[in-house]
């Protein structure tokens, strides 16, 4: 997927937090609620 976001609202913290959520999944799918929370904290609106 390629996403172009302007102005650059997604900084390194967003990707670090997403990595932590994915890493906590221990081999299974990541927690959708946790992913959505990180997205909201960084000004994104998750699709339903």
C-alpha positions as CSV (number, residue, x, y, z in Angstrom):
1,X,0.0,0.0,0.0
2,X,1.2,3.5,-0.8
3,X,-0.3,6.3,1.2
4,X,0.6,10.0,0.7
5,X,-0.3,12.2,3.7
6,X,0.1,15.9,3.6
7,X,1.0,17.7,5.7
8,X,3.2,15.1,7.3
9,X,1.2,14.3,10.3
10,X,2.5,10.8,10.8
11,X,5.9,11.0,12.5
12,X,8.2,8.3,13.8
13,X,6.1,7.9,17.0
14,X,3.1,6.6,15.0
15,X,5.1,3.9,13.4
16,X,6.8,2.9,16.7
17,X,3.4,2.6,18.4
18,X,2.0,0.6,15.6
19,X,5.0,-1.7,15.7
20,X,4.5,-2.3,19.4
21,X,0.8,-3.3,18.8
22,X,1.8,-5.6,16.0
23,X,4.7,-7.1,18.0
24,X,2.4,-7.7,21.0
25,X,0.2,-10.0,18.8
26,X,2.6,-12.9,19.3
27,X,2.1,-14.5,15.9
28,X,-1.6,-13.8,15.6
29,X,-3.4,-10.9,14.1
30,X,-2.9,-7.6,15.9
31,X,-5.7,-6.2,18.2
32,X,-7.9,-4.1,15.9
33,X,-9.0,-1.9,18.9
34,X,-5.4,-1.2,19.8
35,X,-4.5,-0.3,16.2
36,X,-7.6,2.0,16.0
37,X,-6.5,3.7,19.3
38,X,-3.1,4.5,17.9
39,X,-4.6,5.8,14.7
40,X,-7.0,8.1,16.6
41,X,-4.2,9.4,18.8
42,X,-2.3,10.5,15.7
43,X,-5.3,12.2,14.0
44,X,-6.4,9.3,11.8
45,X,-9.9,7.9,11.5
46,X,-10.0,4.1,11.1
47,X,-12.3,2.7,8.4
48,X,-15.2,0.5,9.8
